[in-house]
């Protein structure tokens, strides 16, 4: 029993890292553009397919395909931002929050249906990053999960380093705190809106590429992680990258342990997502702003 709980806890940590990567990208977008990106889950899904076809058509190794997926997801996100979200930055556009929700929601439906038409409804499974499993006594974990956890942690460390140790990251932080003050300092806010949307997309695409060998790919694969990412962003504190990382790990481990300890195994997976929302509600009752929340103003 102890080995089983340990395996479940570590599996929860792996899923939590993936959740944290997705939610961190969503947090970057929200903190800069002040909109909720409903297409984030579909960029995650497209990242998985980008990696799959980079492996199958171009012969790129699975580990390299993750980088290809991140680059293509970044490019896709930049195209979406430039083509559809630039009216957000115009003073003549009214109700910008509603505009952002409607546009990104429409893009999510478009990408999901395009994926269904092009890739088909049947699940696809990329080859493993590393074949086999790590076995230690009664402990067993596939190397794919170990690789996913390590790669996800590296992505999060790279994001934190970028945000706090580079001039571009400092400029992003400046725009997130005050667009007017950043403009006075000579920062082109629209350039950093594009960077934020692209960076968030790259993280989502990388997460999609990581989970492909474990769970397989389908056009609807982004729905549940996207929902979880929204909950994690709120739990961590709207706009806090560190908070989204902590909340992602908490939700991943909580879900996994709930599944392990729930008396009826046939229903535990069905209730797991509801349990994570229960964790969200309990935390918000105690701390309404989430772990590291701060006040934000709308993009007006």
C-alpha positions in Angstrom: 0.0 0.0 0.0 2.8 2.4 0.9 4.5 1.8 -2.5 1.2 2.3 -4.3 0.6 5.7 -2.5 4.2 6.7 -3.3 3.8 5.9 -7.0 0.5 7.8 -7.0 2.1 10.8 -5.3 4.9 10.9 -7.8 2.5 10.5 -10.7 0.6 13.4 -9.3 3.8 15.5 -9.2 4.4 14.7 -12.9 0.9 15.8 -13.8 1.3 18.8 -11.5 4.4 19.9 -13.3 2.5 19.6 -16.7 -0.4 21.6 -15.2 2.1 24.2 -13.9 3.7 24.6 -17.3 0.3 25.1 -19.0 -0.9 27.5 -16.2 2.3 29.5 -16.2 1.8 30.2 -19.9 -1.8 31.3 -19.3 -0.6 33.4 -16.4 2.0 35.3 -18.5 -0.8 36.1 -21.1 -3.2 37.3 -18.5 -0.7 39.3 -16.6 0.3 41.3 -19.7 -2.8 41.4 -21.9 -5.4 41.3 -19.1 -7.5 38.8 -21.0 -8.5 35.2 -20.4 -7.2 33.1 -23.4 -9.8 30.4 -24.1 -7.7 29.1 -27.0 -4.8 28.1 -24.7 -5.9 24.4 -24.4 -6.0 24.2 -28.2 -2.5 25.5 -28.6 -1.5 22.8 -26.1 -3.3 20.3 -28.3 -1.6 21.6 -31.5 1.8 21.4 -29.7 1.3 17.6 -29.3 0.5 17.2 -33.0 3.4 19.4 -34.0 5.8 17.1 -32.1 4.1 14.0 -33.5 4.5 15.0 -37.2 8.0 16.4 -36.6 8.9 12.9 -35.5 6.9 11.0 -38.2 7.5 13.2 -41.2 10.9 14.9 -40.5 12.6 12.1 -38.5 13.4 14.5 -35.6 14.1 12.6 -32.3 11.3 12.9 -29.8 13.3 15.1 -27.4 14.1 17.5 -30.3 10.5 17.4 -31.4 9.5 19.1 -28.1 11.6 22.1 -29.1 10.0 22.1 -32.6 6.6 22.0 -31.0 7.4 25.0 -28.8 8.8 27.0 -31.7 5.7 26.3 -33.9 3.3 26.9 -31.0 5.0 30.3 -30.4 4.7 31.1 -34.1 1.0 30.1 -34.2 0.3 32.2 -31.1 2.1 35.2 -32.6 0.0 34.9 -35.8 -3.2 34.7 -33.7 -2.2 37.7 -31.6 -1.3 39.8 -34.6 -4.3 38.8 -36.7 -7.1 38.9 -34.1 -6.1 40.6 -30.9 -4.6 43.9 -32.1 -8.0 45.7 -31.8 -7.6 45.2 -28.0 -4.9 47.9 -28.1 -7.0 50.5 -29.9 -8.6 53.2 -27.7 -11.7 53.0 -30.0 -12.4 49.3 -29.0 -15.0 49.1 -26.3 -15.5 46.2 -23.7 -12.0 44.8 -24.5 -12.4 42.0 -21.9 -15.5 40.7 -23.7 -13.8 41.1 -27.1 -10.8 39.0 -25.9 -13.0 36.2 -24.5 -15.2 36.0 -27.7 -12.2 36.0 -30.0 -10.1 33.4 -28.2 -13.2 31.2 -27.6 -13.9 31.3 -31.4 -10.2 30.5 -32.1 -10.4 27.5 -29.8 -13.4 26.1 -31.6 -11.7 26.8 -35.0 -8.5 25.0 -34.0 -10.3 22.0 -32.5 -12.3 21.5 -35.7 -9.3 22.1 -38.0 -7.4 19.4 -36.0 -10.4 17.1 -36.3 -10.5 17.5 -40.1 -6.7 17.3 -40.7 -5.6 14.8 -38.1 -8.8 12.8 -37.7 -10.8 11.7 -34.6 -8.6 8.7 -33.7 -5.9 9.0 -31.0 -2.3 9.2 -32.2 0.6 8.2 -30.0 4.1 9.5 -30.5 7.1 7.3 -29.7 8.5 7.3 -26.2 11.2 9.7 -25.2 13.0 6.9 -23.3 11.7 3.3 -23.4 11.4 1.2 -20.3 10.6 2.0 -16.7 12.5 3.0 -13.5 12.1 0.1 -11.1 13.2 0.3 -7.5 11.8 -2.5 -5.3 8.0 -2.1 -5.5 8.3 1.3 -7.1 7.7 1.4 -10.9 7.6 4.5 -13.1 8.0 4.8 -16.8 11.0 6.8 -18.0 8.6 8.9 -20.1 7.1 10.3 -16.9 10.5 10.9 -15.4 11.5 12.8 -18.5 8.3 14.8 -18.6 8.8 15.9 -15.0 12.5 16.9 -15.6 11.6 18.7 -18.9 8.7 20.5 -17.3 10.8 21.7 -14.4 13.5 22.9 -16.8 10.8 24.9 -18.7 9.6 26.5 -15.5 13.1 27.3 -14.3 13.8 28.9 -17.7 10.6 30.9 -17.6 11.4 32.2 -14.1 15.0 33.0 -15.2 13.7 34.8 -18.3 11.1 36.8 -16.3 13.5 37.9 -13.6 17.0 37.9 -15.1 16.7 39.3 -18.6 15.9 42.7 -19.9 13.0 41.4 -21.9 11.6 39.7 -18.9 11.9 42.9 -16.8 10.2 44.8 -19.6 7.3 42.3 -19.4 7.1 42.7 -15.7 7.0 46.5 -16.2 4.2 46.3 -18.8 2.2 44.0 -16.5 2.4 46.5 -13.6 1.8 49.7 -15.5 1.5 50.1 -19.3 1.7 53.9 -18.9 4.8 53.9 -16.8 6.4 51.4 -19.2 5.6 53.6 -22.2 7.3 56.5 -20.4 10.4 54.4 -20.1 10.4 53.8 -23.9 9.0 50.3 -23.8 6.8 49.4 -26.8 3.9 47.7 -25.1 2.4 46.1 -28.2 5.7 44.3 -28.9 5.6 42.8 -25.5 1.9 41.9 -25.8 3.0 39.8 -28.8 5.9 38.3 -26.9 3.7 37.4 -23.9 1.1 35.7 -26.1 3.8 33.8 -28.0 5.7 32.8 -24.8 2.5 31.5 -23.3 1.7 29.5 -26.4 5.2 28.1 -26.5 4.8 26.8 -22.9 1.4 25.3 -23.8 2.8 23.6 -26.9 5.7 22.2 -25.1 3.4 20.7 -22.4 1.3 19.1 -25.2 4.4 17.6 -26.8 5.5 16.2 -23.4 2.2 14.4 -22.6 1.8 12.8 -26.1 3.8 9.6 -25.4 1.9 9.1 -22.1 -1.7 9.9 -22.9 -1.8 10.0 -26.7 -3.2 12.8 -28.9 -6.7 13.8 -29.9 -8.4 17.0 -31.0 -10.2 17.3 -27.7 -7.2 16.7 -25.5 -7.0 20.4 -24.5 -10.4 20.7 -22.8 -9.6 19.2 -19.4 -6.1 20.7 -19.0 -7.4 24.1 -20.1 -10.1 24.0 -17.4 -7.6 22.9 -14.8 -5.2 25.7 -15.9 -7.9 28.3 -15.3 -8.5 27.0 -11.8 -4.8 26.9 -11.1 -4.3 30.5 -12.3 -7.0 31.6 -9.9 -5.7 29.5 -7.1 -2.1 30.7 -7.5 -3.2 34.3 -7.7 -4.2 36.0 -11.0 -1.0 37.1 -12.7 1.5 35.3 -10.4 3.8 32.8 -12.3 5.2 31.5 -9.0 1.7 31.0 -7.6 0.6 29.1 -10.7 3.6 26.8 -10.4 2.8 26.1 -6.7 -1.0 25.7 -7.4 -0.3 23.3 -10.4 1.8 21.0 -8.2 -0.9 21.1 -5.4 -3.7 20.3 -7.8 -1.7 17.5 -9.5 -0.8 15.8 -6.3 -4.3 16.3 -4.8 -6.0 14.8 -7.8 -3.7 11.8 -7.8 -4.0 11.1 -4.1 -7.8 11.5 -4.3 -7.9 8.8 -7.0 -5.7 6.5 -4.9 -7.7 6.9 -1.7 -11.3 7.1 -3.0 -13.3 4.1 -1.9 -14.8 3.3 -5.3 -12.0 3.0 -7.9 -14.5 2.9 -10.8 -15.7 6.5 -10.0 -12.5 8.1 -8.7 -11.3 9.3 -12.1 -14.7 10.8 -12.8 -14.7 12.8 -9.5 -11.0 13.8 -9.6 -11.5 17.1 -11.5 -14.4 18.0 -9.2 -12.1 17.4 -6.2 -9.5 19.8 -7.6 -12.2 22.5 -7.8 -13.2 21.7 -4.2 -9.5 22.4 -3.3 -9.8 25.7 -5.2 -13.0 26.7 -3.3 -11.5 25.9 0.1 -8.4 27.9 -0.5 -10.4 30.9 -1.9 -12.5 30.9 1.2 -9.4 31.4 3.3 -7.5 33.6 0.8 -9.7 35.1 -1.9 -6.8 36.5 -3.9 -5.1 33.0 -4.2 -1.6 32.2 -3.0 0.2 35.3 -4.4 -2.6 37.3 -5.9 -2.4 41.0 -6.6 -4.7 43.7 -8.0 -5.1 44.0 -11.8 -6.8 46.5 -14.0 -8.6 45.7 -17.2 -7.1 46.4 -20.6 -9.0 49.6 -21.3 
